[in-house]
Amino acid sequence: MSYILYGSLTSPFVRRLRMLMHDLPYEFREMNVFEAQDATLLNKINPLNQIPVLQHHEKTIWDSRQIFQYLNELHQFQELNWQDENLLTSIEGAMDSGITLLLMKRSGMNIDENYMFTNRQKDRIESVLDYLKPHLNGRALEEWNFASMTFYCFLDWGLFRNVFSIEKRPECRKFLDIHANRPSVISTAIPKV
Ligand SMILES: N[C@@H](CCC(=O)N[C@@H](CS)C(=O)NCC(=O)O)C(=O)O
């Protein structure tokens, strides 16, 4: 088995690769980036101290978008045009903001206080959800491709971590329901504990 993917079972950046790699043989090395031993190992393979990281033969690749590009070159999962790239970048931006808010909460900061920094993270998430609304009924997010995988991981993670709400966004709920029974969604489900 030549692919080794380092990650956690909750990270949306990792999960989208686990979905993508559903039909590929790979070894998954679970790590907790906030635990000393794993943090030391992670720092040896990625100076950014972030998951996911992919190792393949002598290559070590970090950043989930780069890992996607690497795997896509090898396995030709899909062709991306510039609109697809923008779509991915928008979802990733929202995901980054969600992770930032979670890290702030875990650091004991009150993300409900009226700070420009936190407001910009929340606004970015809502702005991306607004932007994606028409896409949810179109080709881009109806098909099961890397953008829809990413969006599924983002929504499912955000609700799990209580970072945002989709109460007033029925199109997001519908999107989750449409894709919920896919084998790669089920096999990568966020552990409920
Ligand atoms: N741009 C990176 C973001 C990865 C990322 O934010 N990973 C989070 C887990 S979801 C992480 O490792 N956070 C630890 C930290 O930033 O200290 C990617 O796409 O891989």
The ligand as a Gaussian input file, in Angstrom:
#p B3LYP/6-31G(d) Opt

LIG

0 1
 N       -5.057000      24.596000       3.910000
 C       -4.928000      23.410000       4.724000
 C       -5.752000      23.563000       5.999000
 C       -5.668000      22.345000       6.874000
 C       -6.180000      22.605000       8.281000
 O       -6.621000      23.690000       8.647000
 N       -6.113000      21.548000       9.097000
 C       -6.521000      21.674000      10.486000
 C       -7.396000      20.507000      10.907000
 S       -8.958000      20.619000      10.168000
 C       -5.291000      21.643000      11.343000
 O       -4.407000      20.863000      11.139000
 N       -5.272000      22.540000      12.347000
 C       -4.209000      22.646000      13.299000
 C       -3.601000      24.015000      13.309000
 O       -3.848000      24.788000      12.359000
 O       -2.883000      24.296000      14.251000
 C       -5.369000      22.185000       3.918000
 O       -6.186000      22.343000       2.998000
 O       -4.871000      21.081000       4.175000

